[in-house]
Amino acid sequence: MPERPIRLFGDPVLKTVSSPVEQIDDGVRALVADLIDSVRLPGRAGVAAAQIGVNLRAFSYNVDGEVGYILNPELVETSGELELVDEGCLSVPGLWHKTPRHPFARVRGIDLDGNEIELSGTGLMAQALQHETDHLDGILYLDRLEKEERRAAMRAVRESDWF
């Protein structure tokens, strides 16, 4: 399967809460293949189904050489004091902003066989798990920015050549 085009800020699918995967069928298998292909490109830590225009709870990740996916992920744990970390988003290309994130995160969901799986980590993995589950809840990282940072981010979006 080929990598899929990424939806950009302003596309309504990015602000829509994603529906759970109810049945694992060929369509869901194809979605997972597309998510994996889409996240393998250099510089990508995660791709949510919403970012490729599919309103289902699924995302892929590519962190420290580990590539995978999860269906119906729910953020079940975060810990540590919120830290401001540099964060970007494929749906808001070229912009990076200090985003409050917990240093540890855990998500629980299922794989293509319906087995429960758990993903957790610190650093970039924690950031990716929080970022991608936000996408599935219709939240962009811009929504998490502190007031002045958000104001600067929105100005940068309006001035960008892709908006």
Helices and strands as residue ranges (DSSP letters): G 12-15, H 26-39, E 46-48, G 49-52, E 58-63, E 66-79, E 83-89, E 92-101, E 104-110, E 116-122, H 123-136, H 141-144, H 147-159
